[in-house]
């Protein structure tokens, strides 16, 4: 009787490549799930960062467009502010109201004042604002000090006179006000401040 020697034998490589127990299968599945979850979290993090960067780009672009729109007319607005200052100088050159003055002078004054009010109101509706700094504190962001004036009537640093007004466009300086700033008077040494002398004539 012949014996069958062709009984299939297990391939060691196949055995190594396939888990033998359910526990091994569960561990392999858990490891794969953890790997996929890590990849998912990584992709989600990258997507959220990309979304945040895209939103930042949109925000910056919108801000740049808004600023460009607001300040594109800055040079024109500066020239218009100069024209308004010239109108104000013309008004200041007209003599003050006086009894018995010619009617034509009063009509001219009233006409110029009406034009100036309308002009300034038109500028304000478009973001160009005039500010009279007289009586306020000196602000280097809005004012240009042309001189100082010794006075005890105002605290040091107060604007006592404005040669021109400050003009801004949507909060941004167009033309600084040219001002005179108060400073404390220089006190000369008085006789009361001199050391007392002894009377040696007695």
C-alpha angles and dihedrals in degrees: 000000000000122000124222108241094175096088107146114248124210113259109236090214092054090049091051093049096052123058112241100210138044088242090059090049091051092049092050091048092048091050091050092047090050090050092051092046090052090051090048092051090048092051091046091051091049091048093049091049091049091049091050092049091048090051090049090052091050091049093048092046092050091048091049091049092048092049091047090051093047098046103030088098094049096115092046091047090051091054091047090051088054089053090052090051090052090053088051091051089051090052092049090053092059111096116256118261111282134180113262095017118152115274091233091061092053092047092049091049093049091047094051092046091052092049092049093049092050092046094050091046089052091052093048091053087058096048098264107127130185119210126190106213096192111132095012131104119276111262115192089203092061106019138060113206110224096176144343127241125204109229140148092200094078133037115257112272094033119131104241097175135016118206089185134007127248116255126200135182112214089332096314118115115254102168124004118226115253105226147172112230127209121239132183113270118252107250113219116216108267127207088252089063093053118099113265114257123223115243105235097172096084 
